[in-house]
C-alpha cells in the first residue's frame, strides 16, 4: 500500500489539531455562556421572587386586614414629579372627599418617604451585597441622618406642602413619625408649615425594615425626645432603647406586614385625625400599599404618596 507523503501527513496532523482546538474553544465558550447565564439567574433570584410576590398581591384586598385603600380619581403616586404630591393636574385637595360616605370610617393618609440619608448614597456606591455583609455594619451609619441632598429634598417638600395648604385646600391634622433620625428630620423640615400646630407622635410600628444594618437601628427615645421636644415618644414605642434591632436577624416581609396591620388598626380605630401625614420609609410604604390592596409602588426619597384608607366592614 502506498504511504502518504510526509508533507501530507503533517498537513493532516495540523488539520486535526485545528479541529480539536476549535472544538475545545467552542466548548469553553459554551461553558462560559452557561456560567454567565447561571450567574445572571443567581443574581436575579431575589428580584424574580420579589416581582412575583408583587404581581400576586396587586389589586387585592385582604378582608382580615383592618383597612383597605379606596381608589380616588384625584390621586396618583408620581415618583418623578414630587412637587405634585400625588395630586392629579386640575384637581384640588378638597376634591378628595373622605366624608362622601359618612357611615364609613375613612382617612386621607399622606405616606411620606424620608429624604436622602447618608446610608442611601453609601449603599448605592458599594452595592447591596457589600452593604449587607460589611459596609452597613459600620457604626458611622447608626440611625443614619439626612445628607445635604436630603435636606434640600425636604426643603422642596416643604415648599410643595406649603403651596398645597395655602392654594389647594390640603389639610394635615397630625404627623405620625418613624422614630428613626432621617424620618424625624424630614418631617421637621418638610412639614414645617404645620409642625408647630398639630400633634406629632413617634410610632415604632412604622419604622423601616430592621435588623443587621445599623442604619435601621434607632437611638434611645430619650435622646430623640431631647432633640424634638414637640414629638410624643411615649406612644407605641416598645422601650427607650432599641429592643427590636438584632445583629443576626433581618426582618422578613411577613414581619413588616404584621407591623403594618398593627399600625393601621391603631391609626384607623384609635386616632381622631382625618388627614394624617405618616413620615416613614420606602420598604414600609411599599409593603403598606400592598397590604392595603394597592398596586406596587416604590417611593422616591422625599416623595409624598396620598391614599384614602377605609376601615374594613368587620372593623
C-alpha positions in Angstrom: 0.0 0.0 0.0 1.3 3.4 -0.9 2.2 5.5 2.1 1.1 9.2 2.2 3.9 11.7 1.6 5.4 13.2 4.8 4.0 16.7 3.8 0.5 15.3 3.6 0.8 13.7 7.0 1.9 17.0 8.5 -1.0 18.8 6.9 -3.4 16.2 8.2 -2.0 16.5 11.7 -2.3 20.2 11.6 -5.9 19.9 10.4 -6.6 17.5 13.3 -5.1 19.9 15.8 -7.1 22.8 14.4 -10.3 20.8 14.6 -9.6 19.8 18.2 -8.6 23.3 19.1 -11.8 24.6 17.6 -13.9 22.1 19.4 -12.2 22.9 22.7 -12.7 26.7 22.1 -16.4 26.1 21.3 -16.8 24.0 24.4 -15.1 26.7 26.5 -17.3 29.4 25.0 -20.4 27.3 25.7 -19.3 26.8 29.3 -18.6 30.5 29.7 -22.0 31.3 28.4 -23.6 28.7 30.7 -21.7 30.1 33.7 -22.7 33.7 32.8 -26.3 32.5 32.5 -26.2 30.8 35.8 -24.6 33.8 37.5 -27.3 36.0 36.0 -30.0 33.7 37.3 -28.5 33.6 40.7 -28.0 37.4 40.9 -31.6 37.9 39.7 -33.1 35.3 42.0 -34.4 37.7 44.7 -35.6 40.2 42.1 -37.7 37.5 40.4 -39.1 36.3 43.7 -39.9 39.8 44.8 -41.6 40.6 41.4 -43.7 37.5 41.6 -44.7 38.5 45.1 -45.6 42.0 44.0 -47.7 40.7 41.0 -49.5 38.2 43.1 -50.5 40.9 45.6 -51.5 43.6 43.2 -55.1 44.9 43.2 -56.1 42.5 46.0 -57.9 43.3 49.3 -57.4 41.2 52.4 -60.7 41.4 54.3 -59.0 40.3 57.5 -56.8 43.4 57.3 -58.1 46.4 59.4 -58.3 48.7 56.4 -58.1 49.0 52.6 -57.3 51.7 50.1 -60.3 53.3 48.3 -59.2 54.4 44.8 -59.6 58.1 44.3 -59.8 59.7 40.8 -57.8 62.8 42.1 -54.8 60.9 43.4 -51.9 59.2 41.5 -48.5 58.4 43.0 -45.7 60.0 41.0 -42.1 59.4 41.9 -40.8 61.7 39.2 -42.7 64.9 39.7 -42.6 65.1 43.5 -44.0 68.7 43.7 -47.4 67.4 42.6 -47.6 65.4 45.9 -49.5 62.7 44.1 -52.4 65.0 43.2 -53.5 64.8 39.6 -53.5 68.0 37.4 -56.6 70.2 37.5 -57.6 68.9 41.0 -57.6 70.3 44.5 -57.3 68.5 47.8 -60.8 69.5 48.5 -61.8 67.2 45.7 -60.6 64.3 47.8 -63.8 63.8 49.7 -63.4 61.4 52.6 -66.8 62.4 54.0 -68.7 61.3 50.9 -69.9 58.2 52.8 -70.2 59.4 56.4 -71.2 56.0 57.6 -67.8 54.7 56.6 -64.6 55.3 58.5 -62.2 57.0 56.1 -58.9 58.9 56.4 -56.6 60.7 54.0 -53.2 59.3 54.8 -50.1 61.1 53.3 -47.3 58.5 53.3 -44.0 60.4 53.1 -40.7 58.7 52.4 -37.8 60.3 54.2 -35.4 62.4 52.1 -32.0 61.1 51.1 -29.8 60.0 54.1 -26.1 59.1 54.2 -26.7 55.4 54.1 -28.7 55.7 50.8 -25.7 57.0 49.0 -23.3 54.6 50.6 -25.4 51.6 49.7 -25.6 52.6 46.1 -21.9 53.1 45.9 -20.9 49.6 47.2 -23.9 47.6 46.2 -26.4 45.7 48.2 -24.3 42.6 48.9 -21.3 44.5 50.3 -23.6 46.8 52.2 -25.5 44.0 53.9 -22.3 42.0 54.7 -19.8 44.7 55.7 -20.3 48.4 55.0 -23.8 48.6 56.5 -22.5 47.2 59.8 -20.2 50.2 60.5 -21.0 52.4 63.5 -20.9 55.6 61.4 -24.3 54.6 59.8 -26.1 54.1 63.1 -29.6 55.7 62.8 -28.4 57.4 59.5 -29.2 61.1 59.3 -30.0 63.1 56.2 -27.2 64.4 54.0 -27.2 67.8 52.2 -29.1 66.5 49.3 -31.7 65.1 51.6 -32.1 68.4 53.4 -32.6 70.1 50.0 -35.3 67.5 49.1 -37.0 68.1 52.5 -37.0 71.8 51.8 -38.5 71.2 48.4 -41.2 69.1 50.1 -41.8 71.9 52.5 -42.5 74.4 49.6 -44.9 72.0 47.9 -46.8 71.3 51.1 -47.0 75.0 51.9 -48.4 75.7 48.5 -50.9 72.9 48.7 -52.1 74.1 52.1 -52.4 77.8 51.0 -53.7 77.3 47.5 -55.1 73.8 47.0 -57.0 73.0 50.2 -54.7 70.5 51.8 -55.2 69.8 55.5 -52.9 68.0 57.9 -54.4 67.2 61.3 -51.5 65.3 62.7 -48.0 63.9 62.0 -47.1 60.3 62.7 -43.4 59.6 62.5 -41.0 56.7 62.4 -38.6 57.2 65.3 -35.5 57.0 63.0 -33.5 60.2 62.7 -34.0 60.6 58.9 -37.7 60.5 59.2 -37.8 62.9 62.1 -35.6 65.4 60.3 -37.6 65.1 57.0 -40.8 65.8 58.9 -39.3 68.7 60.8 -38.1 70.4 57.6 -40.7 69.1 55.1 -43.8 69.7 57.2 -42.6 73.0 58.7 -45.8 74.8 57.7 -47.8 72.6 60.2 -45.1 71.3 62.5 -45.9 73.7 65.4 -49.6 73.4 65.1 -50.5 69.7 65.1 -49.9 66.7 67.3 -46.7 64.8 66.5 -46.4 61.1 67.5 -43.4 58.8 67.0 -44.6 55.2 66.4 -42.3 52.2 66.4 -44.6 50.2 64.0 -44.0 52.5 61.0 -40.2 52.3 61.1 -38.0 50.8 58.4 -37.3 47.1 58.0 -34.9 46.4 60.8 -32.1 44.1 61.6 -28.3 43.7 60.9 -27.6 47.0 59.2 -27.0 49.8 61.7 -28.7 52.4 59.6 -32.0 50.8 60.7 -31.2 50.8 64.4 -32.6 53.8 66.2 -31.2 55.9 69.0 -32.6 56.0 72.5 -36.1 57.6 72.7 -34.9 59.9 75.5 -32.2 61.2 73.2 -34.6 61.8 70.4 -37.1 63.5 72.7 -34.4 66.0 73.7 -33.8 66.8 70.0 -37.5 67.0 69.2 -39.3 68.2 72.3 -42.6 68.6 70.5 -42.8 65.0 69.5 -44.6 62.5 71.7 -42.3 59.5 72.1 -44.4 57.8 74.8 -47.0 56.1 72.5 -46.3 52.8 70.7 -42.5 52.8 71.4 -41.5 49.5 72.9 -38.7 50.8 75.1 -36.3 53.6 75.5 -33.5 51.7 73.8 -34.0 49.8 70.5 -35.1 46.4 71.7 -36.2 45.4 68.2 -32.8 45.6 66.4 -30.8 42.4 66.1 -27.4 41.9 64.7 -28.1 38.4 63.4 -31.7 38.7 62.0 -33.2 40.7 59.2 -37.0 41.4 59.4 -38.9 39.5 56.8 -41.6 40.9 54.5 -44.2 39.0 56.6 -42.9 40.7 59.7 -43.3 44.1 58.1 -46.9 43.3 57.1 -47.7 42.3 60.6 -46.4 45.7 61.8 -48.5 47.4 59.0 -51.5 45.6 60.3 -50.9 46.8 63.9 -50.2 50.3 62.7 -53.3 50.8 60.6 -55.5 49.1 63.1 -54.3 51.8 65.6 -54.5 54.6 63.0 -58.0 53.8 61.8 -59.6 52.8 65.0 -57.9 54.7 67.8 -57.0 58.1 66.5 -59.3 61.1 65.9 -57.5 62.5 62.9 -59.0 62.6 59.4 -55.9 63.9 57.5 -52.7 62.3 58.7 -49.1 62.6 57.4 -47.1 59.5 58.1 -43.4 60.0 57.6 -41.7 56.7 57.1 -39.5 54.6 54.8 -39.5 53.0 51.3 -39.8 49.3 52.3 -42.6 50.2 54.8 -44.6 52.3 52.3 -44.3 49.6 49.6 -45.5 46.8 51.9 -48.2 49.0 53.4 -49.6 49.7 49.9 -49.6 46.0 49.1 -51.3 45.1 52.4 -53.9 47.7 51.8 -54.7 46.4 48.4 -53.0 48.9 46.2 -50.6 48.3 43.2 -46.9 48.1 43.9 -45.2 51.5 44.2 -41.6 52.2 45.3 -41.4 55.8 46.5 -38.5 58.2 45.8 -36.7 60.0 48.6 -38.9 62.8 49.8 -42.0 61.6 47.9 -45.5 62.0 49.3 -47.9 59.2 48.4 -51.5 60.1 49.3 -54.1 57.4 49.8 -57.7 57.3 51.1 -57.9 54.5 53.6 -61.2 53.0 54.8 -61.8 50.6 57.7 -62.9 47.2 56.6 -66.5 46.4 57.5 -65.6 44.0 60.2 -63.8 46.9 62.0 
